[in-house]
Amino acid sequence: MPYSGIIGHGDRVILAHLAGIPVEEWAPFWVPIVVLLVWGWRRERRGRAAIAKLPKEQDLLTDATFARIHAAWRAAGLDGAEQRHLKLLYPPGPDGLTVAQLAEQTKLDERAAARQLLELEEAGFVTLDGKPGPEQQVFLTMRGFDLESVTEEELLRAADERAAPEPVAGVSAT
Protein backbone atom coordinates (compact mmCIF):
# COMPACT_ATOMS: atom_id res chain seq x y z
CA MET A 1 0.00 0.00 0.00
CA PRO A 2 1.47 3.43 -0.91
CA TYR A 3 2.27 5.76 1.99
CA SER A 4 -0.64 8.07 2.68
CA GLY A 5 0.11 9.29 6.15
CA ILE A 6 -1.65 6.29 7.67
CA ILE A 7 0.37 3.62 9.39
CA GLY A 8 -1.05 0.18 9.98
CA HIS A 9 -0.25 -1.17 13.42
CA GLY A 10 -1.56 -4.68 13.79
CA ASP A 11 -5.31 -4.50 13.35
CA ARG A 12 -5.37 -0.75 14.23
CA VAL A 13 -4.83 2.12 11.82
CA ILE A 14 -2.97 5.13 13.25
CA LEU A 15 -2.52 8.47 11.55
CA ALA A 16 1.13 9.43 11.21
CA HIS A 17 2.04 12.31 13.51
CA LEU A 18 4.92 14.72 13.73
CA ALA A 19 5.24 16.45 17.11
CA GLY A 20 1.63 15.52 17.86
CA ILE A 21 0.28 17.03 14.62
CA PRO A 22 -1.25 14.70 12.04
CA VAL A 23 0.80 14.59 8.83
CA GLU A 24 -2.11 15.78 6.73
CA GLU A 25 -2.26 19.02 8.75
CA TRP A 26 1.43 19.97 8.58
CA ALA A 27 2.20 18.98 4.99
CA PRO A 28 1.09 22.33 3.44
CA PHE A 29 3.52 24.16 5.73
CA TRP A 30 6.55 22.51 4.08
CA VAL A 31 6.40 24.80 1.04
CA PRO A 32 7.04 28.09 2.90
CA ILE A 33 9.65 26.43 5.11
CA VAL A 34 11.54 25.10 2.10
CA VAL A 35 11.25 28.47 0.34
CA LEU A 36 12.68 30.26 3.39
CA LEU A 37 15.53 27.76 3.71
CA VAL A 38 16.46 28.11 0.03
CA TRP A 39 16.22 31.90 0.23
CA GLY A 40 18.47 31.97 3.32
CA TRP A 41 20.97 29.57 1.74
CA ARG A 42 21.20 31.65 -1.47
CA ARG A 43 21.53 34.88 0.51
CA GLU A 44 24.33 33.39 2.59
CA ARG A 45 26.13 32.16 -0.57
CA ARG A 46 25.91 35.62 -2.15
CA GLY A 47 27.26 37.15 1.06
CA ARG A 48 30.16 34.70 1.19
CA ALA A 49 30.96 35.39 -2.47
CA ALA A 50 31.06 39.15 -1.76
CA ILE A 51 33.29 38.62 1.28
CA ALA A 52 35.68 36.50 -0.79
CA LYS A 53 36.19 39.53 -3.06
CA LEU A 54 37.26 41.84 -0.22
CA PRO A 55 40.73 43.32 -0.69
CA LYS A 56 43.62 42.29 1.53
CA GLU A 57 43.18 43.56 5.06
CA GLN A 58 46.10 45.98 4.92
CA ASP A 59 44.39 47.71 1.97
CA LEU A 60 41.06 48.18 3.75
CA LEU A 61 41.83 48.42 7.48
CA THR A 62 42.43 52.13 7.76
CA ASP A 63 41.64 54.35 10.73
CA ALA A 64 38.60 55.69 8.86
CA THR A 65 37.30 52.17 8.23
CA PHE A 66 37.84 51.23 11.85
CA ALA A 67 36.00 54.36 13.04
CA ARG A 68 33.06 53.32 10.89
CA ILE A 69 33.15 49.72 12.15
CA HIS A 70 33.54 50.81 15.78
CA ALA A 71 30.50 53.11 15.45
CA ALA A 72 28.49 50.17 14.07
CA TRP A 73 29.65 47.96 16.94
CA ARG A 74 28.54 50.55 19.49
CA ALA A 75 25.20 51.05 17.74
CA ALA A 76 24.63 47.28 17.91
CA GLY A 77 25.60 47.17 21.61
CA LEU A 78 28.79 45.21 20.92
CA ASP A 79 31.19 47.05 23.18
CA GLY A 80 34.42 45.35 24.14
CA ALA A 81 36.20 44.92 20.81
CA GLU A 82 38.93 47.37 19.82
CA GLN A 83 40.92 48.26 16.73
CA ARG A 84 43.65 45.74 17.58
CA HIS A 85 41.05 42.94 17.38
CA LEU A 86 39.99 43.84 13.86
CA LYS A 87 42.70 41.73 12.21
CA LEU A 88 41.34 38.66 14.01
CA LEU A 89 37.79 39.46 12.88
CA TYR A 90 38.68 40.19 9.26
CA PRO A 91 36.93 37.65 7.04
CA PRO A 92 36.94 34.70 7.10
CA GLY A 93 37.14 35.32 10.86
CA PRO A 94 38.37 33.18 13.73
CA ASP A 95 35.58 30.63 14.14
CA GLY A 96 36.91 27.07 14.30
CA LEU A 97 40.56 28.00 13.80
CA THR A 98 43.44 27.41 16.18
CA VAL A 99 45.59 30.15 17.67
CA ALA A 100 48.45 29.10 15.35
CA GLN A 101 46.22 29.27 12.27
CA LEU A 102 44.94 32.71 13.27
CA ALA A 103 48.44 33.95 13.96
CA GLU A 104 49.51 32.82 10.50
CA GLN A 105 46.39 34.28 8.84
CA THR A 106 46.79 37.66 10.54
CA LYS A 107 50.60 37.84 10.50
CA LEU A 108 50.61 38.28 14.30
CA ASP A 109 52.91 36.33 16.56
CA GLU A 110 51.15 33.57 18.48
CA ARG A 111 51.50 35.33 21.86
CA ALA A 112 49.87 38.52 20.56
CA ALA A 113 47.07 36.53 18.89
CA ALA A 114 46.49 34.52 22.09
CA ARG A 115 46.43 37.69 24.21
CA GLN A 116 43.91 39.37 21.90
CA LEU A 117 41.76 36.24 21.85
CA LEU A 118 41.72 36.22 25.65
CA GLU A 119 40.49 39.81 25.53
CA LEU A 120 37.74 38.81 23.10
CA GLU A 121 36.85 35.88 25.36
CA GLU A 122 36.57 38.19 28.38
CA ALA A 123 34.27 40.44 26.34
CA GLY A 124 32.08 37.42 25.51
CA PHE A 125 32.79 37.22 21.77
CA VAL A 126 34.69 33.92 21.63
CA THR A 127 35.28 30.81 23.67
CA LEU A 128 38.69 29.18 23.70
CA ASP A 129 38.68 25.39 23.73
CA GLY A 130 41.63 23.32 24.83
CA LYS A 131 44.90 23.89 26.60
CA PRO A 132 46.41 27.36 26.11
CA GLY A 133 48.87 27.27 23.25
CA PRO A 134 49.05 27.14 19.48
CA GLU A 135 46.54 24.27 19.15
CA GLN A 136 43.83 25.96 21.26
CA GLN A 137 40.68 26.37 19.16
CA VAL A 138 38.59 29.51 18.86
CA PHE A 139 34.79 29.44 18.57
CA LEU A 140 32.52 32.44 18.20
CA THR A 141 29.71 32.88 20.70
CA MET A 142 26.32 34.22 19.58
CA ARG A 143 27.56 37.67 20.52
CA GLY A 144 30.71 36.96 18.50
CA PHE A 145 28.65 36.01 15.44
CA ASP A 146 26.85 39.35 15.78
CA LEU A 147 30.21 41.14 16.00
CA GLU A 148 31.51 39.29 12.94
CA SER A 149 28.32 40.04 10.98
CA VAL A 150 28.42 43.78 11.74
CA THR A 151 32.14 43.85 10.90
CA GLU A 152 31.59 42.12 7.56
CA GLU A 153 28.71 44.45 6.63
CA GLU A 154 30.79 47.54 7.31
CA LEU A 155 33.83 46.14 5.51
CA LEU A 156 31.68 45.38 2.46
CA ARG A 157 30.23 48.91 2.51
CA ALA A 158 33.71 50.42 2.82
CA ALA A 159 34.99 48.25 -0.04
CA ASP A 160 32.01 49.20 -2.24
CA GLU A 161 32.50 52.90 -1.56
CA ARG A 162 36.19 52.57 -2.27
CA ALA A 163 35.52 50.81 -5.59
CA ALA A 164 32.86 53.30 -6.71
CA PRO A 165 34.19 55.75 -9.30
CA GLU A 166 34.68 59.29 -8.08
CA PRO A 167 32.49 61.86 -9.84
CA VAL A 168 34.43 64.10 -12.19
CA ALA A 169 34.43 67.78 -11.14
CA GLY A 170 32.17 69.92 -13.28
CA VAL A 171 30.33 66.96 -14.84
CA SER A 172 26.69 66.44 -13.94
CA ALA A 173 25.54 62.96 -12.91
CA THR A 174 22.34 63.35 -14.97
Secondary structure, 3 states (H helix, E strand, C coil): CCCCCEEEECCEEEECEECCEEHHHHHHHHHHHHHHHHHHHHHHHHHHHHHHCCCCHHHHCCHHHHHHHHHHHHHCCCCCCCHHHHHHHCCCCCCCCEHHHHHHHHCCCHHHHHHHHHHHHHCCCEEEECCCCCCCEEEECHHHHHHHHHHHHHHHHHHHHHHCCCCCCCCCCC
